[in-house]
Amino acid sequence: MLAHRGYELLDESECRDLLNFTSVGRIGLSIGALPAIFPANFVVDGDSVVFRTATGTQLSESTCRGVVAFEAGFIDPTGQVGWSVLAIGIPSEIG
């Protein structure tokens, strides 16, 4: 679906497929009421984006407190095309 000025909105399935083409994304969250963005290696497991962080880090502590945003994408500077997937949700620890 064409959204605006050459941008195309993708459905959930297309977004999940695109995430399989990269392994590095960015996690956006709030630390002390200020925005923070961290790079993260990730994998897609069904409907979940899974990443690892060390216990006790700012990232691990902050992701247990509320909503986070996750973004991954690709830009081809020569062709001036690319894609970006944004997911928003409540993180949970898996063990």
PyMOL commands that set and color helices and strands:
alter all, ss='L'
color gray80, all
select helices_A, chain A and resi 12-19+58-62
alter helices_A, ss='H'
color red, helices_A
select strands_A, chain A and resi 2-4+7-8+24-31+34-45+48-51+68-76+81-89
alter strands_A, ss='S'
color yellow, strands_A
deselect
rebuild
show_as cartoon
